[in-house]
Amino acid sequence: METEEESLLSESKWVEKLSEIGHPLLNRWEEHQELIEAGKGPPAEEFDAYWPGTWNKVIATMKPTPKKSGFSLTFPEETTIRKSSRLVILPRKKQGV
């Protein structure tokens, strides 16, 4: 069984590895900010949500809350979410990519 300290150390190693290869990270823990900032890629700020397998249609957007303490997911009014539904949330593609 991992202790809290071991868990934080393990997570920090993954944050460092992923940020080094430019993967956009959501983690906003103070302990990880230096690792993320030292990485090659900027932290992700905006995301798109898709139904699995329908990558051509964005069904929702996710952006930081005004105080940047978390994220809010916004669906168009006509979207219906079924009880067992899954979403795939990915960093928003840059224009022209």
N, C-alpha and C positions, 0 to 999 in steps of 0.2 A: 504494500500500500504506500502510495506517495504522500509525503508531507506537503504542506502548502509551499514551503521553501523549494522543495524539489520540483513541484509543479511549475512555479514561477520561473525557475532556472530553465526547465525544459521548454517552456513557452518562449522565453527570451531567446533561446538558441534558434527556434524556428522563425521568430520575428527577424532575427539577424540574417539568417539564410535567405528568407524570402525577399527581404528588402534589398539585399545585395544583388539579386538578379532582376530587380526592378518591378517586383510584384506589388501592386497597390494594396495597402493594408488598411483595415478599418480600426485596428486597435488604438485606443486613445489613452491607454494607461500611461501615466507619467514615467514609469519604469522603462517603457519601450520607446518613448518618443525620440531619444537620442539615436537608438538603433535604426529607427525608420528614417529619420532625417539624414543619417549617414549613408543610407542606401541610394541606389541609382534612380529609383522611380519616386515620383511624388505620391503622397498619400491620396487615396481615392476620396473624392468628395461627392460625386454623383453616380447613381447606379440606375440600371434598368432591370425590370423584372419580366421574366418570360415564363410561360407554361413549358415544362420539359418537352423538347422536340419541336417547338415552334419558335425558332430563333429569329424569324423575320418579322415578328410582331411583338413590339413592346407593350406589355399590358399594365405596367405601373412604373412609377419613378420613385426613387428613394434619395433624399437629400438630408444633410445635417439639420438638426433642430436649430432654432435661432441662437441658443446658448452653446451649441455644439457639444451638448452632453449626450447626444444619441442621434438617431436617424428617424425620419418619418417616411412612411410608405404611402404614396398617394395613388389611388385607383380612379379611373374615369367612373362617372356615375353608373354607366351601363354595365359595369363588370360584375359578374356573379361569381362568388367563391363557393365552391362545394366543400363540404366538411372534410373530406379526405384529400383535398387538393394540395399539391406541392408547387412551389415557385422556385425558379432558379434566378438568383440575383447576381448580376455581374457588373463590374465597373463600366460606366458609360463609355462607348467608343468615341474617340476623338474625331472631330469633323475631318473628312478627307482620308480616313484610314480604311 
